[in-house]
């Protein structure tokens, strides 16, 4: 974890544009050259991203994914979830697959994505996140292990004025400690669509929620527990990096920390007991 500063590799993807019309053609050309070198027509892994009004963020995200270093064939699918800005314009200029889902919500969007995915494995990402070049390999190295059906990774925040990296690092450390505790009995509380993977066969069996509410990622993880193990991907180098939008909603880092600690204290004893998907039991057990 970078304690005092953002990792230097992030800088190449932090474009200064505020709208799709500001993005030069040369930027698309550079990203597409990388995509053309790396994307496969016969993928083992499908990276699926839902995007709602992310006309510039999705460019940054895809630019980072275009530089993945892996011998595993992969494809990139972005589902435009009924955006009202120029997200589709950005997608149309990138050499990736894109689909349009008019039903609002990450659940419906991710469902459409997995239904059109060609890979055996699906990695989920978020449109406002940046991914290190080892992310795919680190995720699949755990997901491809025997009996594992779902994995989730860890994430860090990109520091900005007023949100120094050292404070964010402390926040992330406490977050990771809480995640370790939750993973024992409630791993689905740690599963976020910004860095999550699963075996498509089982994802299609359980499906995503079809309504517009948060938690579609955790619900999928919970439902997948009937088919096998849920694992964490703990490698520091594989951490996903995201903006501070969610923290800003809480006013400050300390405010966000207090809110999350209070939430965890409320469900402390709840986390001591495991839970299986409703009306489902592990296969082979009565």
C-alpha positions, 0 to 999 in steps of 0.5 A: 500500500502506498502510504504517503503518495499515489502510485506513479503509474496512476498519473498516465490515466488521470486525463484532465478532460471534463467531457467527452468532446474534449478528448483528442482523437490521439488519446483514443488512438493510443488506447486502441493500439493497446486494446488491439494488441491485448484483446482476444476474440477467444477470451478465457476472461471477460471483464464486465463494467457497468457505466452510468454517466461516466463519459470521461471516467470510462476512458480512464478505466479502459485506458488502464485495462488496455495495459494489462499484462497477461498471457490469459486471453481476455475481452472487455465489455462495457454496458451503458446503463441508460446514460444521459451524457456522452458515455456512449460516444466515448464507448463508440470510439474504443475498440471494445464491446459495448451494450445498452441496458435501459433498465436502471441499476447495476444488477440489470447492467451486469446481468446483460454483460455476463449474458454476452460474455464469452469467457469462462471467468468474469471479472467485474470492474467499475467505470470510475476505477483504475486497474494495475497491469497485474490485476487480471493475473492476480485475480484469476490465480485465486479464482482458478483454484479448486472449489473456488467460485468467487473472489474479491480484491481490495481497493485504495483511494486516490488522494486529492487536496484535503484527502492526504494519502497517509490519512487514506492509508490508515482508513484503508488499513482499518477497512482491511482489518474489518474485512478479514473479520467479516470474511470468516462468516460473511464474505459477501459483505466484502464483495464489491463490483469494483474488483470481483470475479466469478465463474460465469457458469454459476453466475448465470445460474444465480443471476443478478438482482433485476431492480435498481438498488445497491448490493447486487455484487454482494448478493451475487457473492452470497448466492454463489456460496452454494457452489463453492468457496469465496476467496480474497485476493490480498496482493497489495500490487493488485489493489484497485484504485478509485476516487474519493466520491463515496468518502466526500459524501460523508464529509471527511475521512474521519466522518467516513471512518466513524460511520463505518465503525458504527455500522460494523459495531452494530452487526458485530455479533451478526458477523459471528454467525455464517449465513447461506443463501436463502432456501439454499444449502450446499450441494451434497448436503441435506 
